[in-house]
Amino acid sequence: MYLNYLGNYIPNAWNYERGCAVCDHNMVDLSQLKEYPTVMVGVFIEQPTPFLSEFFQRLVTLDYPKDKLNVFVHNNVVGPEENLSQGQARNMGMGLCRKDPSCDFYLSMDTDVMLTNKQTLKILIEQNRIPPRPLFLNQTSVFLNQTPVFLNQTPVFLNQTSVFLNQECDHIPDLCLPKPDLCLPKPDLCLPKPDLCLPKPDLCLPNPDLCLPKPDLCLPKPDLCFPKPDLCLPKPPCPDVFWFPVFTERACDELVEEMENYGSWSGGNHEDKRITGGYETVPTDDIHMKQIGYDKEWLHFIREFISPVTLKVFSGYYTKGYAVMNFVVKYTPGRQAYLRPHHDSSTFTINVALNSKGTDFQGGGCRFHRYNCSLDSPRKGWSFMHPGRLTHLHEGLPTTNGTRYIAVSFIDP
């Protein structure tokens, strides 16, 4: 099998000067056709999938005539056929295309695949291969979802966990574009393919869009976050206090939604069994990220988005990007409206505003005593960052009306 793998390259099929020597053979030029082929798109939601709305947004923005696209969607949770297995659903989608005389191609897509190139569908059709199946690359490693080799003219796809023999166009999960008249699906060979990475189920919240991938997984970076702020930061509102955007409004709303869905707010009591020693000197009415199974994802966010800012503003300090205390605080006039002056048990602290002053609450903010400086209008989705010990004694100003939410991390304790 490995010899056949080498055979893809040895007979001058690929070289360093020209790259692939056979990839342009027998291609179809869509610009020369009177009208584009009709494509049936089979979309399969076989498991809880984050960023589903982004998937469909990318699908509808593909550069292809919309009157030449038909869509079949199978949701493993709700219909269209109750108790329909994954193999049966894929067969049904292919069957709809075979029964339609106008259907020229069938595009099978799993929703954990993100097509970032709007020309993808055109490129696949122009390749004129049976069946074309793109390679998917994990951005954080050299891992590919398949490695094609050939045995007796039968394509074989190798991956880290399984081997697929693709005969007579058996169903291949993820993404595949076969011609329907050449595809005779064999239900017993419709194997699930586990090599596309999703967050572990026990890390997923009821709102799957908040399930950020761990660093070694291959989901796209969420557009719930702003790009890493590696350019000029806004003017500091107070000495050695820096602020910058980190979350979109949607991310803020969904994080608050998850916390309220969990509902077990601590009440701002000194006795706290969640922490070592069971006593909190400066308690807040909060829920820890660990309580909702979101601590690992939050630490990933700190490493990827907060650490680069730290290197920029605290010159010479190299953060570990680690925090034990990661939590969302809730300020309300009837429970806990403010927080007395204190130092944080951290090298530096981030504080992310999760809702809007004037719309969701009145009052609030943070005052730094040593500098007699207050940050009383935190912007929703923005984080401010300041040293935790020694220099930045601070207090939470009273919330006079409504409910204020903030996400806090004590980094490098």
C-alpha positions in Angstrom: 0.0 0.0 0.0 2.8 2.4 0.8 4.5 1.5 -2.5 1.3 2.5 -4.3 1.3 5.8 -2.3 4.8 6.5 -3.6 3.6 5.6 -7.1 1.5 8.8 -7.2 4.7 10.8 -7.3 7.4 8.6 -8.9 6.0 8.3 -12.5 6.3 12.1 -12.9 2.7 12.6 -11.9 4.0 15.3 -9.6 7.2 17.3 -9.5 8.7 20.3 -7.8 8.9 22.4 -11.0 5.3 22.0 -12.3 3.5 20.5 -9.3 0.8 18.2 -10.3 1.3 17.1 -14.0 -2.0 15.4 -14.5 -4.4 17.6 -12.5 -5.4 19.7 -15.6 -6.2 16.7 -17.8 -9.8 16.3 -19.0 -11.1 19.4 -17.1 -14.5 21.0 -17.9 -14.6 24.8 -18.7 -17.8 26.0 -17.2 -17.5 29.3 -19.1 -18.0 27.5 -22.4 -21.3 25.9 -21.3 -24.7 27.4 -22.2 -25.9 26.9 -18.7 -24.4 25.6 -15.5 -25.2 22.0 -14.4 -27.9 21.5 -11.8 -26.5 20.5 -8.4 -28.4 18.8 -5.5 -26.7 19.8 -2.2 -27.2 17.2 0.6 -26.6 18.8 4.0 -26.2 16.5 6.9 -26.4 17.7 10.5 -25.5 14.4 12.2 -24.3 15.8 15.6 -24.4 19.0 17.6 -22.4 21.3 15.4 -21.1 24.7 16.4 -21.2 27.7 14.0 -24.2 26.2 12.1 -25.5 29.6 11.0 -22.0 30.4 9.6 -22.1 27.1 7.6 -25.4 28.0 5.9 -24.2 31.6 5.3 -21.2 30.2 3.5 -23.4 27.8 1.6 -25.7 30.5 0.3 -22.8 32.8 -0.7 -21.2 30.1 -3.0 -20.5 31.6 -6.4 -22.9 29.5 -8.3 -26.3 30.3 -9.9 -28.9 29.8 -7.2 -31.5 28.6 -9.7 -29.2 25.6 -10.4 -29.0 24.6 -6.7 -31.4 22.3 -4.9 -30.9 21.5 -1.2 -31.7 18.4 0.9 -31.2 18.8 4.7 -31.1 15.9 7.1 -31.2 16.9 10.8 -30.4 14.0 13.1 -32.4 15.7 15.9 -35.5 16.8 14.2 -36.8 15.1 11.0 -37.3 15.1 8.1 -37.7 11.4 8.8 -37.7 10.3 12.5 -35.3 7.6 13.4 -33.6 7.8 10.0 -30.0 6.5 10.3 -27.1 8.4 8.8 -26.6 5.9 6.1 -30.3 5.9 5.2 -30.3 9.7 5.1 -27.4 9.9 2.8 -29.0 7.3 0.5 -32.2 9.4 0.5 -30.3 12.5 -0.6 -28.6 10.7 -3.4 -31.9 9.0 -4.3 -33.6 12.4 -4.8 -30.9 13.4 -7.2 -31.1 10.2 -9.2 -34.9 10.5 -9.5 -34.6 14.1 -10.8 -33.7 14.1 -14.6 -32.3 17.6 -14.3 -29.9 16.7 -11.5 -26.4 16.6 -12.9 -24.3 16.5 -9.7 -24.9 15.7 -6.1 -22.8 17.6 -3.5 -22.7 15.8 -0.1 -21.7 18.1 2.8 -21.4 17.6 6.5 -22.0 20.7 8.6 -18.6 20.5 10.4 -16.9 21.4 7.1 -16.5 25.1 6.4 -16.0 26.1 2.7 -14.1 29.4 2.8 -13.5 29.6 -1.0 -16.7 30.8 -2.8 -15.5 29.1 -6.0 -15.3 25.6 -4.4 -18.4 24.2 -6.2 -17.2 25.4 -9.6 -13.7 24.1 -9.0 -15.0 20.6 -8.1 -17.2 20.4 -11.2 -14.4 21.7 -13.4 -12.1 19.0 -12.1 -14.3 16.4 -13.8 -13.1 13.6 -11.4 -15.2 10.8 -10.0 -15.8 11.4 -7.2 -13.8 14.6 -6.3 -13.3 14.8 -2.5 -11.2 17.7 -1.2 -8.6 17.4 1.4 -9.3 19.1 4.7 -6.3 20.4 6.7 -6.1 21.0 10.4 -4.6 24.5 10.7 -2.7 23.6 13.8 -0.9 20.4 12.6 0.1 18.5 9.5 -2.9 16.3 9.8 -5.1 15.7 6.6 -8.5 14.1 6.6 -7.4 11.7 3.8 -4.4 10.5 1.8 -5.4 9.1 -1.6 -3.5 6.1 -2.9 -4.6 3.6 -5.6 -4.9 -0.2 -5.5 -6.1 -1.8 -8.8 -7.6 1.5 -9.9 -9.6 1.7 -6.6 -9.0 4.9 -4.6 -8.1 4.3 -1.0 -8.3 7.0 1.6 -6.0 6.7 4.6 -6.4 8.7 7.8 -5.3 8.5 11.4 -8.2 6.3 12.5 -9.6 4.3 9.5 -9.2 3.1 5.9 -11.9 3.6 3.3 -12.1 1.6 0.1 -14.2 3.7 -2.3 -15.7 1.3 -4.8 -18.6 2.3 -7.1 -18.7 5.6 -5.3 -19.8 4.4 -1.9 -20.7 7.3 0.4 -17.8 9.3 1.8 -18.7 11.6 4.6 -17.6 15.3 4.9 -17.8 16.5 1.3 -18.0 14.7 -2.0 -19.3 15.6 -5.5 -20.1 12.4 -7.5 -22.2 12.2 -10.6 -25.5 10.5 -9.5 -25.8 8.1 -12.4 -22.4 6.5 -11.4 -23.2 6.2 -7.7 -24.8 3.1 -6.4 -24.7 3.5 -2.6 -24.1 0.4 -0.5 -25.7 1.1 2.9 -23.5 -1.4 4.7 -20.4 0.5 3.6 -21.7 4.0 4.6 -19.2 4.3 7.5 -19.0 7.3 9.8 -15.7 9.1 9.6 -14.4 10.3 12.9 -11.4 12.3 11.8 -13.1 15.7 11.6 -12.6 17.3 14.9 -15.4 18.6 17.2 -15.2 19.6 20.8 -15.7 16.8 23.2 -19.4 16.4 24.0 -18.8 16.9 27.7 -17.4 20.3 27.0 -20.3 21.4 24.9 -22.9 23.8 26.3 -26.6 23.9 25.3 -25.6 26.7 22.9 -23.1 24.9 20.6 -21.8 28.1 19.1 -19.9 28.7 22.3 -18.1 25.4 22.1 -14.7 26.8 21.2 -12.3 24.2 19.9 -9.3 23.1 22.0 -5.9 24.1 20.4 -5.4 20.7 18.8 -8.7 20.6 17.1 -9.5 21.7 13.6 -12.6 23.8 13.7 -12.3 27.2 12.2 -11.5 30.1 14.5 -14.8 31.5 15.7 -16.0 34.8 14.4 -17.5 35.3 17.8 -14.1 37.0 18.6 -12.6 40.0 17.0 -9.2 39.5 15.2 -6.2 39.4 17.5 -5.6 43.1 18.4 -2.0 43.3 17.2 -2.2 46.8 15.9 -2.7 50.1 17.8 -4.7 49.8 20.9 -7.1 52.6 22.0 -5.8 55.2 24.4 -5.7 53.8 28.0 -8.6 55.1 30.1 -6.4 55.0 33.2 -2.7 54.6 33.9 -1.6 51.0 33.0 -5.2 50.1 32.3 -5.7 49.0 28.7 -9.0 48.2 26.9 -9.7 46.6 23.5 -12.5 44.7 21.8 -12.6 40.9 22.2 -16.2 39.7 21.7 -19.0 40.5 19.3 -22.4 41.3 20.8 -23.6 37.9 19.9 -20.8 36.2 21.9 -21.7 38.4 24.9 -25.4 37.6 24.7 -24.8 33.9 24.4 -22.4 33.7 27.3 -24.9 35.5 29.5 -27.6 33.2 28.2 -25.6 30.1 29.2 -24.9 31.4 32.7 -28.6 32.3 33.3 -29.5 28.8 31.9 -27.2 27.3 34.5 -28.7 29.6 37.1 -26.7 28.7 40.2 -25.3 32.1 41.1 -23.2 32.1 44.2 -25.0 34.9 46.0 -21.9 36.8 46.9 -21.3 34.9 50.2 -17.9 34.6 51.9 -18.4 30.8 52.3 -17.6 29.3 48.9 -17.0 25.5 48.5 -15.8 26.0 44.9 -12.5 27.4 45.9 -9.5 26.1 48.0 -10.1 26.8 51.7 -13.8 27.4 51.2 -13.6 31.1 52.0 -13.7 34.1 49.7 -12.4 37.4 51.1 -14.0 39.6 48.4 -17.0 37.6 47.2 -19.0 38.3 44.1 -22.4 37.0 42.9 -20.9 34.7 40.2 -20.7 31.4 38.3 -17.4 29.9 37.5 -16.6 28.7 33.9 -15.8 25.3 35.4 -19.3 25.0 36.6 -20.7 25.0 33.0 -17.8 22.9 31.6 -16.3 25.9 29.8 -13.0 26.4 31.6 -10.7 24.7 28.9 -12.3 26.7 26.1 -11.9 29.9 28.1 -8.2 29.3 28.8 -7.8 28.7 25.0 -9.4 32.1 24.4 -6.9 33.7 26.9 -3.9 32.1 25.2 -5.0 33.0 21.7 -6.5 36.4 22.1 -5.3 37.9 25.4 -1.7 36.8 25.6 -0.6 38.6 22.4 -2.0 41.9 23.9 -0.1 41.3 27.1 3.2 41.0 25.2 2.4 44.3 23.6 1.4 46.4 26.6 3.5 44.9 29.4 6.9 44.9 27.6 9.3 42.2 28.9 6.6 40.2 30.6 5.8 36.8 29.1 2.5 35.4 30.3 1.7 31.8 30.9 -1.8 32.5 29.8 -3.1 30.5 32.7 -5.9 31.3 35.2 -7.6 29.4 38.0 -10.4 31.9 38.6 -12.5 32.4 35.5 -16.1 33.5 36.1 -19.0 35.7 35.2 -20.2 38.2 37.7 -23.8 39.5 38.0 -24.4 42.9 39.6 -28.0 43.8 40.5 -29.3 46.4 43.1 -31.3 43.7 44.9 -28.5 41.2 45.4 -25.0 42.6 44.9 -24.7 46.1 43.5 -21.0 46.9 44.0 -17.7 45.5 45.2 -15.5 47.0 47.9 -11.9 48.1 47.2 -9.5 45.2 46.8 -6.5 43.8 45.0 -6.9 40.8 42.7 -5.0 37.5 43.3 -3.4 37.8 39.8 -0.4 39.2 37.9 -3.0 40.9 35.7 -6.7 40.8 35.3 -9.1 41.0 32.4 -12.7 42.3 32.8 -15.0 41.9 29.8 -18.3 43.8 29.7 -21.1 41.5 28.6 -23.9 44.0 28.3 -24.5 47.7 27.7 -24.7 50.6 30.1 -27.7 52.8 29.5 -29.6 50.0 27.8 -29.3 47.0 30.2 -28.3 48.8 33.4 -27.4 52.1 35.0 -24.4 52.9 37.1 -21.5 50.4 37.4 -17.9 50.7 36.3 -14.6 50.4 38.0 -12.6 52.9 40.1 -8.8 52.7 40.6 -8.0 54.4 43.9 -4.3 55.1 43.5 -4.8 57.1 40.3 -8.3 58.5 41.3 -9.5 57.3 37.9 -12.8 55.6 37.0 -13.8 53.6 34.0 -17.5 54.1 34.2 -18.6 53.4 30.7 -17.3 50.0 29.7 -18.3 49.0 26.1 -20.1 45.8 25.5 -17.7 43.2 24.2 -14.6 45.1 25.3 -12.1 43.9 27.8 -10.0 46.1 30.1 -6.8 44.7 31.5 -4.8 45.9 34.5 -2.2 44.7 37.0 -3.7 42.6 39.7 -1.5 43.1 42.7 0.2 46.0 44.5 -0.5 49.0 42.2 -4.2 48.8 41.1 -6.4 48.8 44.2 -9.9 49.1 42.7 -13.6 48.8 43.4 -16.7 47.9 41.5 -19.0 51.0 41.4 -22.7 50.6 42.3 -25.2 49.3 39.7 -28.3 51.4 40.4 -30.7 49.8 38.0 -31.0 46.8 35.8 -28.5 43.9 35.7 -24.8 44.2 34.8 -22.7 41.2 33.6 -18.9 41.0 33.4 -16.5 38.1 32.6 -13.4 38.1 34.8 -10.1 36.2 34.8 -7.3 36.4 37.3 -4.4 35.5 35.0 -1.0 34.2 36.2 -2.0 34.0 39.9 
